[in-house]
Amino acid sequence: MTARGGIPSIPPRAAGVGGSAETSGAGQRNEKARWAVSSGIDSVRVRETGESDAGPLPWEGYDSGDPPGERSAGARVLRAGLHTAVLLCLVTTLVHIGAVFLQVAPANPVSRRYGRQVDAWVYPLFEQNWRLFAPNPDSVNRQVLARTAHTASNGSMRVSPWVDLTAMDRAAVEHNAFPSHTAQNLLRRAWASYVDTHGEDDTARSDRAVMMQKYLSNIAADRLADHDGGRTFEFVQLRVVTLPVAAPGTAAGHRPPSPVENRLLPWWKVTPYGK
């Protein structure tokens, strides 16, 4: 329809519909504003929250200045390092288990071929004193004795009496509900390792033999230093008496068995002890 003067007029019905839509939109905005004010929320915050529904822009959402490509590259490097560390730990564990197995298992072609490498890995930190299918208990009684020597100012040598180190360990174990592992096995294990590496002539032919000789002499020197109460000495000597195990049912008053071996070791120089 055309109104007077050539100006088109809007039909009343259409005008009413448009007006009602605008009125409805304004009413909704006023309702939201009233709800925000009554709830104690700023209208600006409401508008910002509504606008954030579309998600952050591509350059937003990263606190650091690194582009996404550099961040993903760093994550790949960290992941590769973690996988490498896990793989190294797994390989080391498998090598350790295999070396210990070959060391304690009965002799076989593999252990004979790689015996040097296995010993280098196992000794001295992972030494095993048992076999895979049966332990190896002592079949004899050994009595380890030690004495010290000190060079006086006039050049004379002063030698102390023999001290029974095995008796000291036995006294520490008897009537003790929780005996120390060192009192039970330290001296015995040290002597067994010394015999394995030296044989019967007390000659060290390997680095491990030298280490076990030093280990045994240090044990004796520490025990004698505590026993002598500050007496000065620079040398120690050991004597090991091997006795057979008494037969079951032997009478208490039966004479002690004759020694199977009475082994006297050479004098060893140690770090000076005492005042």
C-alpha positions as CSV (number, residue, x, y, z in Angstrom):
1,M,0.0,0.0,0.0
2,T,1.0,3.6,-0.7
3,A,0.2,6.4,1.6
4,R,-0.5,9.9,0.8
5,G,2.5,11.8,-0.7
6,G,4.0,8.7,-2.3
7,I,5.4,7.3,1.0
8,P,4.8,3.6,1.4
9,S,3.1,2.7,4.6
10,I,3.6,-0.4,6.7
11,P,0.7,-2.6,7.2
12,P,-0.6,-2.4,10.7
13,R,-0.2,-6.1,11.2
14,A,3.4,-6.2,10.0
15,A,4.3,-3.2,12.1
16,G,2.8,-4.8,15.1
17,V,4.8,-8.0,14.5
18,G,8.1,-6.1,14.2
19,G,7.4,-4.0,17.2
20,S,6.5,-7.0,19.3
21,A,9.9,-8.7,18.3
22,E,11.9,-5.7,19.2
23,T,9.9,-5.3,22.4
24,S,10.5,-9.0,23.2
25,G,14.3,-8.7,22.6
26,A,14.5,-5.6,24.8
27,G,12.5,-7.4,27.5
28,Q,14.9,-10.3,27.5
29,R,17.9,-8.1,27.8
30,N,16.3,-6.1,30.6
31,E,15.4,-9.4,32.3
32,K,19.1,-10.6,32.1
33,A,20.3,-7.3,33.4
34,R,17.9,-7.4,36.3
35,W,19.0,-11.0,37.1
36,A,22.7,-10.0,37.0
37,V,22.2,-7.0,39.3
38,S,20.1,-9.0,41.7
39,S,22.7,-11.8,41.7
40,G,25.6,-9.4,42.4
41,I,27.2,-10.0,39.0
42,D,28.4,-7.2,36.9
43,S,26.7,-7.0,33.5
44,V,30.1,-6.6,31.8
45,R,31.1,-10.0,33.2
46,V,27.9,-11.5,32.0
47,R,28.5,-10.2,28.5
48,E,32.1,-11.4,28.5
49,T,31.0,-14.8,29.7
50,G,28.4,-15.0,27.0
51,E,30.9,-14.0,24.3
52,S,33.4,-16.7,25.5
53,D,31.1,-19.5,24.5
54,A,32.5,-19.5,21.1
55,G,36.0,-20.5,22.5
56,P,39.3,-18.6,22.5
57,L,40.8,-17.2,19.4
58,P,43.7,-19.2,17.8
59,W,46.3,-16.9,19.3
60,E,44.6,-17.0,22.7
61,G,44.8,-19.9,25.2
62,Y,48.7,-20.1,25.4
63,D,50.2,-18.5,28.4
64,S,53.7,-18.7,27.1
65,G,55.0,-17.1,24.0
66,D,56.0,-20.4,22.3
67,P,54.0,-21.3,19.2
68,P,52.2,-24.7,19.3
69,G,54.8,-26.3,17.0
70,E,57.7,-25.7,19.4
71,R,55.6,-26.9,22.4
72,S,54.8,-30.2,20.6
73,A,58.5,-30.6,19.6
74,G,59.5,-30.2,23.2
75,A,56.9,-32.8,24.3
76,R,58.3,-35.2,21.7
77,V,61.8,-34.8,23.0
78,L,60.7,-35.4,26.6
79,R,58.8,-38.5,25.6
80,A,61.7,-39.9,23.7
81,G,64.0,-39.3,26.7
82,L,61.6,-41.1,29.0
83,H,61.3,-44.1,26.6
84,T,65.1,-44.3,26.4
85,A,65.5,-44.2,30.2
86,V,62.9,-47.0,30.6
87,L,64.7,-49.1,27.9
88,L,68.1,-48.6,29.6
89,C,66.7,-49.7,33.0
90,L,65.0,-52.7,31.4
91,V,68.3,-53.8,29.7
92,T,70.3,-53.3,32.8
93,T,67.9,-55.4,34.9
94,L,68.0,-58.2,32.3
95,V,71.8,-58.1,32.2
96,H,72.0,-58.2,36.0
97,I,69.6,-61.1,36.3
98,G,71.5,-63.0,33.6
99,A,74.9,-62.4,35.2
100,V,73.8,-63.4,38.7
101,F,72.1,-66.5,37.3
102,L,75.3,-67.6,35.5
103,Q,77.3,-66.9,38.6
104,V,75.2,-69.1,40.9
105,A,74.2,-71.8,38.4
106,P,76.3,-75.0,37.9
107,A,79.2,-74.7,35.5
108,N,78.0,-74.7,31.8
109,P,79.5,-73.6,28.5
110,V,78.1,-70.1,28.7
111,S,79.4,-69.5,32.2
112,R,82.8,-70.9,31.3
113,R,83.0,-68.7,28.2
114,Y,81.9,-65.5,29.8
115,G,83.2,-66.1,33.3
116,R,85.5,-63.1,33.3
117,Q,82.7,-60.7,32.4
118,V,80.3,-62.3,34.8
119,D,82.8,-62.0,37.7
120,A,83.5,-58.4,36.8
121,W,79.8,-57.6,37.0
122,V,79.0,-59.6,40.2
123,Y,82.0,-58.9,42.4
124,P,82.2,-57.4,44.9
125,L,78.7,-55.8,45.3
126,F,76.5,-58.7,44.2
127,E,78.4,-61.7,45.4
128,Q,76.4,-64.9,46.1
129,N,77.5,-67.6,48.4
130,W,75.0,-70.2,47.5
131,R,74.2,-72.5,44.6
132,L,71.0,-72.6,42.6
133,F,69.6,-75.9,43.8
134,A,71.4,-76.6,47.1
135,P,73.2,-74.5,49.8
136,N,76.8,-75.2,50.7
137,P,76.9,-75.4,54.5
138,D,80.2,-75.7,56.3
139,S,81.3,-79.3,57.1
140,V,84.0,-78.3,59.5
141,N,84.5,-75.8,62.4
142,R,87.1,-73.1,61.9
143,Q,88.7,-71.1,64.7
144,V,90.3,-67.8,63.5
145,L,92.9,-66.3,65.8
146,A,94.9,-63.1,65.4
147,R,97.7,-61.2,67.0
148,T,99.4,-57.9,66.5
149,A,103.0,-56.6,66.3
150,H,104.5,-53.3,67.0
151,T,108.0,-52.0,66.3
152,A,109.4,-50.2,69.3
153,S,111.6,-47.1,69.2
154,N,114.7,-49.3,69.8
155,G,113.9,-51.5,66.8
156,S,112.6,-54.5,68.7
157,M,109.3,-56.2,67.7
158,R,106.6,-56.6,70.4
159,V,104.1,-59.3,69.6
160,S,100.8,-59.7,71.4
161,P,99.2,-63.0,72.5
162,W,96.7,-64.8,70.2
163,V,93.2,-63.5,70.4
164,D,90.3,-65.9,69.4
165,L,88.2,-63.9,67.0
166,T,85.7,-66.8,66.5
167,A,85.1,-67.0,70.2
168,M,84.3,-63.3,70.2
169,D,81.7,-63.8,67.5
170,R,80.2,-66.8,69.2
171,A,79.9,-64.9,72.5
172,A,78.0,-62.1,70.6
173,V,75.6,-64.7,69.1
174,E,74.9,-66.9,72.1
175,H,71.9,-65.9,74.3
176,N,71.0,-63.2,71.9
177,A,67.5,-63.2,70.5
178,F,68.5,-60.9,67.6
179,P,72.1,-61.6,66.8
180,S,73.9,-59.3,64.4
181,H,74.5,-60.5,60.8
182,T,78.2,-59.3,61.1
183,A,78.8,-61.4,64.2
184,Q,77.4,-64.5,62.4
185,N,78.9,-64.2,58.9
186,L,81.4,-61.4,58.5
187,L,84.5,-63.2,59.6
188,R,83.4,-66.6,58.2
189,R,82.6,-65.2,54.8
190,A,85.8,-63.2,54.6
191,W,87.9,-66.3,55.3
192,A,85.9,-68.4,52.8
193,S,86.5,-65.8,50.1
194,Y,90.2,-65.6,51.0
195,V,90.6,-69.3,50.6
196,D,88.7,-69.3,47.2
197,T,91.0,-66.6,45.8
198,H,94.4,-67.6,47.3
199,G,94.3,-71.4,47.5
200,E,96.9,-72.9,49.9
201,D,100.0,-70.8,49.2
202,D,98.6,-67.4,50.4
203,T,99.7,-65.8,47.1
204,A,97.4,-63.2,45.6
205,R,97.2,-63.7,41.8
206,S,94.4,-61.3,41.0
207,D,93.0,-58.0,41.9
208,R,90.1,-59.6,43.8
209,A,92.6,-61.8,45.8
210,V,94.4,-58.6,46.9
211,M,91.0,-57.0,47.8
212,M,90.0,-60.0,49.9
213,Q,93.4,-60.1,51.7
214,K,93.0,-56.4,52.6
215,Y,89.4,-57.0,53.6
216,L,90.4,-59.9,56.0
217,S,93.3,-57.9,57.5
218,N,91.0,-54.9,58.1
219,I,88.5,-57.1,59.9
220,A,91.2,-58.5,62.2
221,A,92.7,-55.1,62.8
222,D,89.4,-53.6,63.8
223,R,88.6,-56.4,66.2
224,L,92.0,-56.4,67.8
225,A,92.0,-52.6,68.2
226,D,88.7,-52.8,70.1
227,H,90.0,-55.7,72.2
228,D,93.4,-54.3,73.1
229,G,92.1,-51.0,74.3
230,G,94.3,-48.6,72.4
231,R,97.5,-50.7,72.1
232,T,99.6,-49.5,69.1
233,F,100.4,-51.9,66.3
234,E,101.3,-51.9,62.6
235,F,101.1,-55.6,61.7
236,V,98.6,-58.4,62.1
237,Q,98.9,-62.1,61.7
238,L,96.1,-64.7,61.5
239,R,96.1,-68.4,62.3
240,V,93.2,-70.6,61.3
241,V,92.6,-73.9,63.0
242,T,90.2,-76.3,61.2
243,L,88.4,-78.9,63.4
244,P,86.1,-81.7,62.2
245,V,82.5,-81.6,63.3
246,A,81.8,-83.8,66.3
247,A,79.8,-86.9,65.5
248,P,76.2,-86.9,66.9
249,G,75.9,-88.4,70.3
250,T,79.5,-87.7,71.3
251,A,79.9,-87.7,75.1
252,A,80.4,-84.2,76.7
253,G,83.7,-85.3,78.4
254,H,85.1,-86.7,75.2
255,R,88.5,-85.2,74.3
256,P,88.4,-82.5,71.5
257,P,89.0,-83.7,68.0
258,S,92.4,-83.3,66.5
259,P,92.8,-80.3,64.1
260,V,92.5,-81.2,60.5
261,E,94.5,-78.1,59.5
262,N,96.5,-75.4,61.4
263,R,97.2,-72.7,58.9
264,L,99.5,-69.8,59.8
265,L,99.3,-66.7,57.5
266,P,102.1,-64.2,56.9
267,W,102.4,-60.9,58.7
268,W,100.3,-58.2,57.0
269,K,101.0,-54.5,57.3
270,V,98.0,-52.4,58.3
271,T,97.2,-48.8,59.0
272,P,98.8,-48.0,62.4
273,Y,96.3,-48.4,65.2
274,G,96.4,-47.1,68.7
275,K,98.0,-44.1,70.4
